[in-house]
Amino acid sequence: MHKIYLKTAAFLGALSVMLGAFAAHGLKNIADEQTITIFNKGVQYQFYHVFALALAAVLFKTYPNKLIRATGVLFLLGIGLFSGSLYIYTFKTIYAVAGLNWIVFLTPIGGLLFIAGWVCLALGIKENSLT
């Protein structure tokens, strides 16, 4: 399990860099500053949680339990819902796509999943380890 999370973190890390470069160079020609800021917030939180996912993967080797495993799942779902909804919202705004107004409700759900992931990470670390 830890290798899958590490590989996924590496892939999502590379994707974060590509999306950040796209925001800096590609979006500036087609989006206003507020829209770019929203997109960058998705990139920022994705990148933070790439490292959190890698941390969970490394810790799973020392603390192989359900909570650490759940941490990885929660971070991945959080990236998908939080960052993904901000990316979709950006393109909805740029291209004036009708509908998809419900997408804004996924962002806070993704944020709650991030919080739950951090809580699971903390609870999954047993006190008698890492001495």
TIMI-789588 format. One line per field, with one value per residue (C-alpha): x, y, z. Coordinates in Angstrom, 3 decimals, decimal comma. Layout:
! TIMI-789588
X	[X/...]
Y	[Y/...]
Z	[Z/...]
This chain:
! TIMI-789588
X	[0,000/2,720/4,333/1,012/0,606/4,202/3,803/0,489/2,046/4,872/2,414/0,208/3,309/4,332/0,761/0,815/3,903/2,352/-0,907/1,008/2,964/-0,268/-1,761/1,293/1,639/-1,490/-4,312/-3,004/-4,091/-7,631/-8,676/-8,958/-6,830/-9,568/-10,111/-6,377/-6,247/-9,005/-7,172/-3,907/-5,633/-6,479/-2,868/-1,587/-3,736/-3,044/0,683/0,419/-1,460/0,930/3,502/0,924/0,122/3,828/4,138/1,201/2,847/6,124/4,382/2,299/5,476/6,064/2,412/0,493/-3,066/-6,497/-6,232/-3,026/-4,498/-7,631/-5,426/-4,209/-7,715/-8,991/-6,154/-6,752/-10,491/-9,790/-7,516/-10,139/-13,008/-11,260/-8,707/-10,707/-13,763/-11,646/-10,157/-13,607/-14,955/-12,103/-12,895/-16,623/-15,902/-13,503/-15,727/-19,053/-20,340/-23,985/-24,881/-22,335/-23,276/-23,325/-19,540/-18,922/-20,425/-17,673/-14,893/-15,799/-16,460/-12,916/-11,668/-13,423/-11,808/-8,400/-9,141/-10,333/-7,144/-4,963/-6,974/-6,633/-2,910/-2,544/-4,659/-2,964/0,453/0,851/2,457/4,986/6,586/9,077/11,192]
Y	[0,000/2,487/2,157/2,900/6,050/7,089/6,608/8,435/11,295/11,527/11,635/14,221/16,265/16,402/17,303/20,101/21,621/21,394/22,972/25,724/26,486/26,502/28,981/31,235/31,175/29,862/31,210/34,765/35,250/33,959/34,530/37,436/37,663/36,385/33,278/32,587/32,997/30,388/27,978/28,542/27,761/24,341/23,838/24,991/22,585/19,755/20,298/20,456/17,201/15,475/15,769/14,721/11,631/10,793/11,227/8,874/6,335/6,468/6,304/3,326/1,272/1,994/2,186/-0,213/0,380/1,301/4,940/5,571/3,730/5,885/8,976/8,319/7,726/10,902/12,993/11,601/12,237/15,696/16,526/15,312/17,239/20,376/21,011/19,326/21,465/24,629/23,547/22,815/26,092/27,951/26,454/26,937/30,632/31,093/29,409/30,579/27,012/26,919/24,696/23,060/25,550/22,666/22,261/24,929/22,601/20,036/22,385/22,493/18,747/18,280/20,574/18,460/15,359/17,022/17,764/14,197/12,918/14,948/13,742/10,113/10,641/11,942/9,165/6,495/7,176/5,011/6,596/3,822/4,107/6,554/6,737]
Z	[0,000/0,860/-2,593/-4,297/-2,217/-2,914/-6,666/-6,620/-4,652/-7,195/-10,089/-8,382/-7,498/-11,158/-12,076/-9,475/-11,071/-14,541/-13,352/-11,560/-14,729/-16,716/-14,245/-14,462/-18,235/-19,924/-17,809/-17,682/-21,288/-20,859/-17,230/-14,844/-11,704/-9,364/-11,492/-11,582/-7,797/-7,414/-9,733/-7,855/-4,543/-5,983/-7,063/-3,678/-1,680/-4,089/-3,656/0,149/0,229/-2,156/0,613/3,191/1,106/0,851/4,612/5,170/2,856/4,755/8,124/7,019/6,885/10,593/11,674/9,436/10,601/9,256/10,267/8,331/5,339/5,634/5,747/2,223/0,919/2,583/1,168/-2,330/-2,130/-0,712/-3,636/-6,068/-4,511/-3,234/-5,959/-8,707/-8,015/-8,172/-11,509/-12,913/-11,535/-13,261/-16,645/-16,077/-15,472/-18,388/-20,946/-19,419/-19,155/-18,160/-15,260/-13,012/-10,280/-7,802/-8,221/-5,547/-2,920/-3,489/-2,385/1,325/1,311/-0,010/2,757/5,366/3,885/4,233/7,891/8,470/6,849/9,191/12,193/11,053/10,586/14,125/15,624/13,531/14,989/18,038/21,062/21,686/18,257/16,758/19,904]
